């Protein structure tokens, strides 16, 4: 399974904590499984999605 995140926007929340809004796609070799929009703090996002894909 491949998990690909695409950043949509970044902004600070009400407490000044920077967050990333992103779309995540989960794919199997047979095709796309699911796609959804999510939000994480920048620290959590960079910890989870370490590999950059161009």
MOPE-V744393 format. One record per backbone hydrogen bond with DSSP energy under -0.5 kcal/mol. CO is the residue of the C=O (numbers start at 1). NH is the residue of the N-H. Records with the same first field share a line. If there is no record, write none. Layout:
CO->NH + NH
This chain:
2->4 + 27
4->25
6->23
9->21
11->19
13->16
16->18
17->13
18->42
19->11
20->22 + 40
21->8 + 9
22->38
23->6
24->36
25->4 + 27
26->33 + 34
27->2
28->31
31->28
34->26
36->24
38->22
40->20
41->45
42->46
43->47
44->48
45->49
48->50
50->52
